[in-house]
Amino acid sequence: MYSDAVLLGMIDRLTETGKCYGMEINVDKTKVMSTKKKQASLIYIMIDQKQWENVEYLNYMGGLITNDARCTHEIKSRIAMAKAAFNKKTLFTIKFDLNLRKRKH
């Protein structure tokens, strides 16, 4: 794991390199999260007199990442998405023939 000082140094180098290419970090859209199995700590990062927001979880590429490094929220989220998708299906409506609805595979 990296210490806070090392992380701040990396972010400073990233900011300076970005400025060389005319790019900057959008502090309003940037979040920071510390992940530990026992207890996550807050990280204080300031760029241009603005502090990055600490979050407990974030959605990254469709997956839910939490600061406690557990997947219970991810599993619950995927079950909820599956239920919502299944409930949108119209498998058992009156549009189908009665014999087709009764037929077992």
MMTF fields as JSON, N, C-alpha, C and O atoms, coordinates in Angstrom:
{
  "mmtfVersion": "1.0.0",
  "mmtfProducer": "UNKNOWN",
  "numBonds": 419,
  "numAtoms": 420,
  "numGroups": 105,
  "numChains": 1,
  "numModels": 1,
  "chainsPerModel": [1],
  "groupsPerChain": [105],
  "chainIdList": ["A"],
  "bondAtomList": [4, 2, 8, 6, 12, 10, 16, 14, 20, 18, 24, 22, 28, 26, 32, 30, 36, 34, 40, 38, 44, 42, 48, 46, 52, 50, 56, 54, 60, 58, 64, 62, 68, 66, 72, 70, 76, 74, 80, 78, 84, 82, 88, 86, 92, 90, 96, 94, 100, 98, 104, 102, 108, 106, 112, 110, 116, 114, 120, 118, 124, 122, 128, 126, 132, 130, 136, 134, 140, 138, 144, 142, 148, 146, 152, 150, 156, 154, 160, 158, 164, 162, 168, 166, 172, 170, 176, 174, 180, 178, 184, 182, 188, 186, 192, 190, 196, 194, 200, 198, 204, 202, 208, 206, 212, 210, 216, 214, 220, 218, 224, 222, 228, 226, 232, 230, 236, 234, 240, 238, 244, 242, 248, 246, 252, 250, 256, 254, 260, 258, 264, 262, 268, 266, 272, 270, 276, 274, 280, 278, 284, 282, 288, 286, 292, 290, 296, 294, 300, 298, 304, 302, 308, 306, 312, 310, 316, 314, 320, 318, 324, 322, 328, 326, 332, 330, 336, 334, 340, 338, 344, 342, 348, 346, 352, 350, 356, 354, 360, 358, 364, 362, 368, 366, 372, 370, 376, 374, 380, 378, 384, 382, 388, 386, 392, 390, 396, 394, 400, 398, 404, 402, 408, 406, 412, 410, 416, 414],
  "bondOrderList": [1, 1, 1, 1, 1, 1, 1, 1, 1, 1, 1, 1, 1, 1, 1, 1, 1, 1, 1, 1, 1, 1, 1, 1, 1, 1, 1, 1, 1, 1, 1, 1, 1, 1, 1, 1, 1, 1, 1, 1, 1, 1, 1, 1, 1, 1, 1, 1, 1, 1, 1, 1, 1, 1, 1, 1, 1, 1, 1, 1, 1, 1, 1, 1, 1, 1, 1, 1, 1, 1, 1, 1, 1, 1, 1, 1, 1, 1, 1, 1, 1, 1, 1, 1, 1, 1, 1, 1, 1, 1, 1, 1, 1, 1, 1, 1, 1, 1, 1, 1, 1, 1, 1, 1],
  "groupList": [{"groupName": "MET", "atomNameList": ["N", "CA", "C", "O"], "elementList": ["N", "C", "C", "O"], "formalChargeList": [0, 0, 0, 0], "bondAtomList": [1, 0, 2, 1, 3, 2], "bondOrderList": [1, 1, 2], "singleLetterCode": "M", "chemCompType": "L-PEPTIDE LINKING"}, {"groupName": "TYR", "atomNameList": ["N", "CA", "C", "O"], "elementList": ["N", "C", "C", "O"], "formalChargeList": [0, 0, 0, 0], "bondAtomList": [1, 0, 2, 1, 3, 2], "bondOrderList": [1, 1, 2], "singleLetterCode": "Y", "chemCompType": "L-PEPTIDE LINKING"}, {"groupName": "SER", "atomNameList": ["N", "CA", "C", "O"], "elementList": ["N", "C", "C", "O"], "formalChargeList": [0, 0, 0, 0], "bondAtomList": [1, 0, 2, 1, 3, 2], "bondOrderList": [1, 1, 2], "singleLetterCode": "S", "chemCompType": "L-PEPTIDE LINKING"}, {"groupName": "ASP", "atomNameList": ["N", "CA", "C", "O"], "elementList": ["N", "C", "C", "O"], "formalChargeList": [0, 0, 0, 0], "bondAtomList": [1, 0, 2, 1, 3, 2], "bondOrderList": [1, 1, 2], "singleLetterCode": "D", "chemCompType": "L-PEPTIDE LINKING"}, {"groupName": "ALA", "atomNameList": ["N", "CA", "C", "O"], "elementList": ["N", "C", "C", "O"], "formalChargeList": [0, 0, 0, 0], "bondAtomList": [1, 0, 2, 1, 3, 2], "bondOrderList": [1, 1, 2], "singleLetterCode": "A", "chemCompType": "L-PEPTIDE LINKING"}, {"groupName": "VAL", "atomNameList": ["N", "CA", "C", "O"], "elementList": ["N", "C", "C", "O"], "formalChargeList": [0, 0, 0, 0], "bondAtomList": [1, 0, 2, 1, 3, 2], "bondOrderList": [1, 1, 2], "singleLetterCode": "V", "chemCompType": "L-PEPTIDE LINKING"}, {"groupName": "LEU", "atomNameList": ["N", "CA", "C", "O"], "elementList": ["N", "C", "C", "O"], "formalChargeList": [0, 0, 0, 0], "bondAtomList": [1, 0, 2, 1, 3, 2], "bondOrderList": [1, 1, 2], "singleLetterCode": "L", "chemCompType": "L-PEPTIDE LINKING"}, {"groupName": "GLY", "atomNameList": ["N", "CA", "C", "O"], "elementList": ["N", "C", "C", "O"], "formalChargeList": [0, 0, 0, 0], "bondAtomList": [1, 0, 2, 1, 3, 2], "bondOrderList": [1, 1, 2], "singleLetterCode": "G", "chemCompType": "PEPTIDE LINKING"}, {"groupName": "ILE", "atomNameList": ["N", "CA", "C", "O"], "elementList": ["N", "C", "C", "O"], "formalChargeList": [0, 0, 0, 0], "bondAtomList": [1, 0, 2, 1, 3, 2], "bondOrderList": [1, 1, 2], "singleLetterCode": "I", "chemCompType": "L-PEPTIDE LINKING"}, {"groupName": "ARG", "atomNameList": ["N", "CA", "C", "O"], "elementList": ["N", "C", "C", "O"], "formalChargeList": [0, 0, 0, 0], "bondAtomList": [1, 0, 2, 1, 3, 2], "bondOrderList": [1, 1, 2], "singleLetterCode": "R", "chemCompType": "L-PEPTIDE LINKING"}, {"groupName": "THR", "atomNameList": ["N", "CA", "C", "O"], "elementList": ["N", "C", "C", "O"], "formalChargeList": [0, 0, 0, 0], "bondAtomList": [1, 0, 2, 1, 3, 2], "bondOrderList": [1, 1, 2], "singleLetterCode": "T", "chemCompType": "L-PEPTIDE LINKING"}, {"groupName": "GLU", "atomNameList": ["N", "CA", "C", "O"], "elementList": ["N", "C", "C", "O"], "formalChargeList": [0, 0, 0, 0], "bondAtomList": [1, 0, 2, 1, 3, 2], "bondOrderList": [1, 1, 2], "singleLetterCode": "E", "chemCompType": "L-PEPTIDE LINKING"}, {"groupName": "LYS", "atomNameList": ["N", "CA", "C", "O"], "elementList": ["N", "C", "C", "O"], "formalChargeList": [0, 0, 0, 0], "bondAtomList": [1, 0, 2, 1, 3, 2], "bondOrderList": [1, 1, 2], "singleLetterCode": "K", "chemCompType": "L-PEPTIDE LINKING"}, {"groupName": "CYS", "atomNameList": ["N", "CA", "C", "O"], "elementList": ["N", "C", "C", "O"], "formalChargeList": [0, 0, 0, 0], "bondAtomList": [1, 0, 2, 1, 3, 2], "bondOrderList": [1, 1, 2], "singleLetterCode": "C", "chemCompType": "L-PEPTIDE LINKING"}, {"groupName": "ASN", "atomNameList": ["N", "CA", "C", "O"], "elementList": ["N", "C", "C", "O"], "formalChargeList": [0, 0, 0, 0], "bondAtomList": [1, 0, 2, 1, 3, 2], "bondOrderList": [1, 1, 2], "singleLetterCode": "N", "chemCompType": "L-PEPTIDE LINKING"}, {"groupName": "GLN", "atomNameList": ["N", "CA", "C", "O"], "elementList": ["N", "C", "C", "O"], "formalChargeList": [0, 0, 0, 0], "bondAtomList": [1, 0, 2, 1, 3, 2], "bondOrderList": [1, 1, 2], "singleLetterCode": "Q", "chemCompType": "L-PEPTIDE LINKING"}, {"groupName": "TRP", "atomNameList": ["N", "CA", "C", "O"], "elementList": ["N", "C", "C", "O"], "formalChargeList": [0, 0, 0, 0], "bondAtomList": [1, 0, 2, 1, 3, 2], "bondOrderList": [1, 1, 2], "singleLetterCode": "W", "chemCompType": "L-PEPTIDE LINKING"}, {"groupName": "HIS", "atomNameList": ["N", "CA", "C", "O"], "elementList": ["N", "C", "C", "O"], "formalChargeList": [0, 0, 0, 0], "bondAtomList": [1, 0, 2, 1, 3, 2], "bondOrderList": [1, 1, 2], "singleLetterCode": "H", "chemCompType": "L-PEPTIDE LINKING"}, {"groupName": "PHE", "atomNameList": ["N", "CA", "C", "O"], "elementList": ["N", "C", "C", "O"], "formalChargeList": [0, 0, 0, 0], "bondAtomList": [1, 0, 2, 1, 3, 2], "bondOrderList": [1, 1, 2], "singleLetterCode": "F", "chemCompType": "L-PEPTIDE LINKING"}],
  "groupTypeList": [0, 1, 2, 3, 4, 5, 6, 6, 7, 0, 8, 3, 9, 6, 10, 11, 10, 7, 12, 13, 1, 7, 0, 11, 8, 14, 5, 3, 12, 10, 12, 5, 0, 2, 10, 12, 12, 12, 15, 4, 2, 6, 8, 1, 8, 0, 8, 3, 15, 12, 15, 16, 11, 14, 5, 11, 1, 6, 14, 1, 0, 7, 7, 6, 8, 10, 14, 3, 4, 9, 13, 10, 17, 11, 8, 12, 2, 9, 8, 4, 0, 4, 12, 4, 4, 18, 14, 12, 12, 10, 6, 18, 10, 8, 12, 18, 3, 6, 14, 6, 9, 12, 9, 12, 17],
  "groupIdList": [1, 2, 3, 4, 5, 6, 7, 8, 9, 10, 11, 12, 13, 14, 15, 16, 17, 18, 19, 20, 21, 22, 23, 24, 25, 26, 27, 28, 29, 30, 31, 32, 33, 34, 35, 36, 37, 38, 39, 40, 41, 42, 43, 44, 45, 46, 47, 48, 49, 50, 51, 52, 53, 54, 55, 56, 57, 58, 59, 60, 61, 62, 63, 64, 65, 66, 67, 68, 69, 70, 71, 72, 73, 74, 75, 76, 77, 78, 79, 80, 81, 82, 83, 84, 85, 86, 87, 88, 89, 90, 91, 92, 93, 94, 95, 96, 97, 98, 99, 100, 101, 102, 103, 104, 105],
  "secStructList": [7, 7, 7, 2, 2, 2, 2, 2, 2, 2, 2, 2, 2, 2, 2, 2, 2, 2, 2, 2, 6, 6, 7, 7, 7, 7, 6, 6, 6, 7, 3, 3, 7, 7, 7, 7, 1, 1, 7, 7, 7, 7, 7, 7, 7, 3, 3, 6, 6, 3, 3, 7, 3, 3, 7, 1, 3, 3, 3, 3, 6, 6, 3, 3, 3, 3, 6, 6, 7, 7, 7, 2, 2, 2, 2, 2, 2, 2, 2, 2, 2, 2, 2, 2, 2, 2, 2, 2, 7, 7, 6, 6, 1, 6, 6, 1, 7, 2, 2, 2, 2, 2, 7, 7, 7],
  "xCoordList": [0.824, 0.0, 0.867, 1.986, 0.34, 1.045, 0.631, -0.509, 1.566, 1.23, 0.557, 0.61, -0.062, -0.743, 0.24, -0.101, 1.464, 2.454, 2.837, 3.001, 2.981, 3.318, 2.181, 2.422, 0.947, -0.205, -0.301, -0.572, -0.081, -0.126, 0.96, 0.726, 2.141, 3.213, 2.859, 3.154, 2.221, 1.808, 0.758, 0.808, -0.178, -1.234, -0.651, -1.074, 0.317, 0.976, 1.696, 1.604, 2.408, 3.093, 2.093, 2.334, 0.958, -0.083, -0.656, -0.88, -0.887, -1.424, -0.45, -0.847, 0.822, 1.831, 2.002, 2.132, 2.002, 2.126, 0.914, 1.059, -0.263, -1.471, -1.438, -1.881, -0.92, -0.832, 0.106, -0.102, 1.134, 2.061, 1.329, 1.721, 0.3, -0.47, -1.803, -2.654, -1.972, -3.184, -4.392, -5.532, -4.15, -5.243, -5.243, -4.21, -6.416, -6.503, -7.536, -8.424, -7.405, -8.322, -9.554, -9.445, -10.731, -11.98, -12.267, -12.722, -12.005, -12.138, -13.589, -13.845, -14.533, -15.942, -16.387, -17.311, -15.738, -16.12, -15.205, -15.473, -14.136, -13.151, -13.446, -13.665, -13.449, -13.705, -12.471, -11.642, -12.359, -11.261, -11.831, -12.776, -11.23, -11.715, -10.539, -9.68, -10.514, -9.526, -10.181, -11.268, -9.539, -10.112, -9.254, -8.054, -9.894, -9.256, -10.291, -11.479, -9.85, -10.799, -11.363, -12.505, -10.606, -11.099, -11.842, -13.064, -11.117, -11.76, -11.071, -9.859, -11.844, -11.287, -11.103, -11.919, -10.019, -9.755, -10.026, -10.073, -10.204, -10.429, -9.095, -8.081, -9.11, -7.921, -8.19, -9.234, -7.248, -7.415, -6.481, -5.266, -7.063, -6.304, -6.863, -8.063, -5.98, -6.377, -5.661, -4.448, -6.427, -5.862, -6.549, -7.776, -5.742, -6.262, -7.245, -8.3, -6.891, -7.682, -9.043, -9.947, -9.205, -10.449, -10.118, -9.165, -10.913, -10.676, -11.475, -12.633, -10.85, -11.546, -12.538, -12.284, -13.657, -14.708, -14.359, -14.01, -14.453, -14.274, -15.597, -16.642, -15.563, -16.775, -16.599, -15.479, -17.724, -17.7, -17.817, -17.398, -18.389, -18.508, -18.554, -18.863, -18.242, -18.368, -18.685, -18.35, -19.333, -19.701, -18.655, -18.551, -17.874, -16.806, -16.993, -16.895, -17.261, -17.442, -18.49, -18.299, -19.588, -20.681, -20.529, -21.452, -19.411, -19.186, -19.178, -18.707, -19.689, -19.758, -18.545, -18.366, -17.722, -16.533, -16.8, -17.186, -16.595, -16.837, -15.531, -14.539, -15.537, -14.313, -13.963, -12.854, -14.875, -14.564, -14.088, -13.866, -13.931, -13.422, -14.299, -13.795, -15.584, -16.516, -17.435, -17.555, -18.077, -18.902, -20.392, -21.161, -20.83, -22.246, -23.123, -24.201, -22.687, -23.467, -23.528, -24.555, -22.425, -22.38, -23.376, -24.1, -23.417, -24.34, -25.784, -26.604, -26.101, -27.459, -27.855, -28.994, -26.91, -27.178, -27.473, -28.404, -26.701, -26.915, -28.215, -28.887, -28.57, -29.845, -31.004, -31.973, -30.903, -31.961, -32.08, -33.192, -30.943, -30.991, -31.619, -32.387, -31.295, -31.864, -33.369, -34.124, -33.804, -35.24, -35.976, -37.046, -35.401, -36.036, -36.128, -37.148, -35.073, -35.091, -36.1, -36.797, -36.182, -37.116, -38.557, -39.418, -38.83, -40.192, -40.661, -41.865, -39.743, -40.119, -40.576, -41.262, -40.201, -40.575, -42.073, -42.673, -42.663, -44.098, -44.281, -44.907, -43.726, -43.806, -45.183, -45.643, -45.826, -47.073, -48.245, -48.98, -48.421, -49.533, -50.609, -50.401, -51.738, -52.851, -52.642, -53.46, -51.589, -51.298, -50.951, -51.188, -50.392, -50.025, -51.221, -52.126, -51.204, -52.239, -52.222, -51.15, -53.377, -53.489, -52.69, -52.01, -52.76, -52.014, -50.51, -49.765, -50.063, -48.648, -48.186, -47.085, -49.031, -48.662, -48.622, -47.818, -49.463, -49.514, -48.418, -48.025, -47.931, -46.963, -45.678, -45.124, -45.215, -43.982, -42.901, -43.174, -41.697, -40.573, -39.958, -38.988],
  "yCoordList": [-1.186, 0.0, 1.249, 1.248, 2.299, 3.575, 4.449, 4.394, 5.25, 6.212, 7.426, 7.611, 8.228, 9.426, 10.365, 10.974, 10.477, 11.366, 10.891, 11.707, 9.58, 9.032, 9.28, 9.657, 9.069, 9.307, 10.776, 11.087, 11.667, 13.099, 13.47, 14.286, 12.878, 13.13, 12.644, 13.316, 11.469, 10.933, 11.832, 12.083, 12.306, 13.176, 14.515, 15.073, 15.04, 16.285, 16.119, 16.99, 15.009, 14.755, 14.609, 15.095, 13.934, 13.777, 15.138, 15.402, 15.987, 17.327, 18.155, 18.814, 18.117, 18.885, 18.369, 19.161, 17.063, 16.487, 16.855, 17.182, 16.807, 17.195, 18.638, 18.956, 19.526, 20.948, 21.167, 22.082, 20.335, 20.452, 20.185, 20.716, 19.392, 19.054, 19.811, 19.491, 20.805, 21.612, 20.914, 21.237, 19.975, 19.227, 19.518, 19.849, 19.39, 19.545, 18.574, 18.11, 18.28, 17.366, 18.143, 19.203, 17.615, 18.231, 17.771, 16.648, 18.625, 18.28, 17.984, 17.182, 18.619, 18.395, 16.981, 16.446, 16.375, 15.034, 13.942, 12.757, 14.318, 13.356, 12.956, 13.806, 11.672, 11.115, 10.35, 9.942, 10.161, 9.396, 8.43, 8.755, 7.216, 6.214, 5.385, 4.975, 5.148, 4.283, 2.93, 2.865, 1.854, 0.517, -0.27, -0.454, -0.721, -1.575, -2.56, -2.242, -3.754, -4.764, -4.452, -4.814, -3.797, -3.521, -2.196, -2.173, -1.102, 0.211, 1.155, 1.363, 1.706, 2.619, 3.997, 4.45, 4.647, 5.985, 7.024, 6.714, 8.252, 9.344, 9.824, 9.818, 10.237, 10.763, 12.229, 12.567, 13.088, 14.511, 14.924, 15.007, 15.181, 15.594, 16.933, 17.075, 17.901, 19.242, 19.567, 19.39, 20.048, 20.557, 21.884, 21.973, 22.912, 24.257, 24.711, 25.27, 24.467, 24.865, 24.193, 24.695, 23.05, 22.285, 20.877, 20.26, 20.38, 19.035, 18.006, 18.241, 16.862, 15.763, 15.133, 15.058, 14.686, 14.091, 12.645, 11.857, 12.298, 10.914, 10.183, 10.706, 8.976, 8.19, 6.81, 6.332, 6.179, 4.839, 3.758, 2.621, 4.114, 3.163, 3.923, 5.114, 3.219, 3.81, 2.726, 1.555, 3.148, 2.24, 2.399, 3.464, 1.346, 1.412, 0.311, -0.874, 0.703, -0.229, -1.298, -2.475, -0.881, -1.788, -2.553, -3.265, -2.433, -3.128, -2.16, -1.03, -2.586, -1.741, -2.03, -3.157, -1.03, -1.162, -0.435, 0.734, -1.133, -0.531, -0.374, -1.033, 0.507, 0.765, -0.346, -0.354, -1.279, -2.379, -3.631, -4.67, -3.544, -4.622, -5.872, -6.987, -5.698, -6.829, -6.702, -5.633, -7.806, -7.805, -7.956, -8.23, -7.791, -7.975, -6.959, -7.309, -5.713, -4.686, -4.985, -4.763, -5.488, -5.839, -6.95, -6.883, -7.96, -9.083, -8.61, -8.964, -7.811, -7.288, -6.417, -6.468, -5.617, -4.751, -5.578, -5.26, -6.626, -7.46, -8.261, -8.466, -8.713, -9.416, -8.468, -8.855, -7.233, -6.253, -5.964, -5.837, -5.856, -5.625, -6.812, -6.631, -8.029, -9.224, -9.297, -9.642, -8.975, -8.979, -7.954, -8.239, -6.775, -5.734, -6.164, -5.934, -6.785, -7.239, -8.367, -8.407, -9.28, -10.397, -9.908, -10.42, -8.928, -8.419, -7.664, -7.494, -7.215, -6.542, -7.537, -7.16, -8.792, -9.807, -10.079, -10.009, -10.384, -10.684, -12.141, -12.445, -13.025, -14.449, -15.038, -15.921, -14.566, -15.188, -14.234, -13.997, -13.705, -12.799, -13.526, -14.645, -12.896, -13.521, -13.466, -14.004, -12.842, -12.788, -14.171, -14.453, -15.025, -16.36, -17.301, -17.13, -18.269, -19.287, -20.036, -20.26, -20.421, -21.099, -22.4, -22.698, -23.172, -24.441, -24.196, -24.984, -23.128, -22.791, -22.396, -22.753, -21.656, -21.257, -22.443, -22.444, -23.466, -24.628, -25.638, -26.431, -25.609, -26.611, -26.573, -25.507, -27.759, -27.866, -28.393, -29.115, -28.018, -28.448, -29.687, -30.208],
  "zCoordList": [0.0, 0.0, 0.0, 0.514, -0.578, -0.635, 0.539, 1.0, 1.012, 2.067, 1.421, 0.205, 2.247, 1.741, 1.03, 0.016, 1.568, 0.967, -0.43, -1.338, -0.611, -1.927, -2.911, -4.058, -2.469, -3.34, -3.747, -4.906, -2.798, -3.11, -4.117, -5.008, -3.981, -4.931, -6.329, -7.318, -6.414, -7.704, -8.36, -9.564, -7.566, -8.102, -8.533, -9.545, -7.78, -8.176, -9.516, -10.381, -9.689, -10.964, -12.104, -13.209, -11.837, -12.849, -13.249, -14.43, -12.267, -12.529, -13.357, -14.318, -12.982, -13.714, -15.142, -16.074, -15.317, -16.664, -17.51, -18.687, -16.931, -17.65, -18.091, -19.195, -17.247, -17.594, -18.778, -19.575, -18.895, -20.042, -21.356, -22.396, -21.325, -22.517, -22.6, -23.429, -21.744, -21.778, -21.163, -21.496, -20.282, -19.642, -18.15, -17.567, -17.542, -16.094, -15.534, -16.248, -14.261, -13.578, -13.152, -12.536, -13.48, -13.061, -11.628, -11.414, -10.665, -9.251, -8.878, -7.98, -9.555, -9.243, -9.61, -8.998, -10.6, -11.038, -10.486, -10.688, -9.796, -9.323, -7.888, -7.025, -7.647, -6.313, -5.853, -6.666, -4.552, -3.99, -2.958, -2.239, -2.896, -1.963, -1.468, -2.248, -0.189, 0.42, 0.658, 1.234, 0.226, 0.421, 1.4, 1.199, 2.45, 3.443, 3.938, 3.997, 4.295, 4.755, 6.132, 6.417, 6.986, 8.333, 8.391, 8.537, 8.28, 8.361, 7.379, 7.442, 6.494, 5.494, 6.118, 6.92, 5.732, 6.255, 5.18, 3.989, 5.617, 4.68, 4.128, 4.826, 2.873, 2.225, 1.897, 1.339, 2.244, 1.996, 0.865, 1.044, -0.297, -1.469, -1.933, -2.17, -2.056, -2.485, -3.788, -3.903, -4.775, -6.025, -6.305, -6.316, -6.532, -6.802, -5.723, -6.025, -4.48, -3.314, -3.248, -2.58, -3.94, -3.879, -3.418, -3.895, -2.49, -1.961, -2.749, -3.094, -3.032, -3.701, -2.736, -1.534, -3.263, -2.449, -2.098, -2.977, -0.806, -0.354, -0.51, -0.123, -1.075, -1.266, -0.635, -0.457, -0.301, 0.283, -0.786, -0.572, -1.938, -3.036, -4.35, -4.384, -5.432, -6.751, -7.766, -7.587, -8.824, -9.9, -10.99, -11.6, -11.244, -12.222, -13.252, -12.931, -14.479, -15.594, -15.275, -15.58, -14.666, -14.371, -13.072, -12.675, -12.404, -11.138, -9.977, -10.111, -8.849, -7.662, -6.785, -6.322, -6.558, -5.731, -4.422, -4.423, -3.296, -1.987, -1.23, -1.54, -0.23, 0.521, 1.512, 2.047, 1.769, 2.681, 1.936, 2.558, 0.63, -0.218, -0.164, -0.3, 0.032, 0.034, -1.175, -1.772, -1.522, -2.735, -2.438, -3.359, -1.196, -0.873, -1.585, -2.065, -1.664, -2.365, -3.859, -4.499, -4.412, -5.834, -6.136, -7.13, -5.292, -5.501, -5.414, -6.26, -4.396, -4.249, -5.433, -5.898, -5.918, -7.062, -8.311, -9.05, -8.556, -9.74, -9.647, -10.658, -8.449, -8.265, -8.566, -9.219, -8.092, -8.351, -9.845, -10.359, -10.557, -12.003, -12.724, -13.668, -12.281, -12.911, -12.677, -13.585, -11.466, -11.164, -12.027, -12.565, -12.151, -12.961, -14.426, -15.076, -14.944, -16.334, -16.526, -17.539, -15.564, -15.674, -15.602, -16.317, -14.751, -14.604, -15.845, -16.04, -16.676, -17.914, -18.98, -19.93, -18.825, -19.809, -19.74, -18.667, -20.866, -20.929, -21.339, -22.355, -20.533, -20.863, -20.58, -21.304, -19.556, -19.116, -19.268, -18.309, -20.418, -20.661, -21.446, -21.914, -21.584, -22.304, -23.812, -24.557, -24.275, -25.693, -26.248, -27.423, -25.401, -25.838, -25.776, -24.96, -26.63, -26.631, -25.295, -24.733, -24.786, -23.497, -23.494, -22.512, -24.565, -24.627, -24.605, -24.023, -25.224, -25.223, -23.824, -23.406, -23.1, -21.736, -20.797, -19.864, -21.001, -20.126, -20.454, -19.598, -21.676, -22.126, -21.307, -21.041, -20.912, -20.137, -21.073, -22.032, -20.772, -21.59, -21.015, -21.567]
}
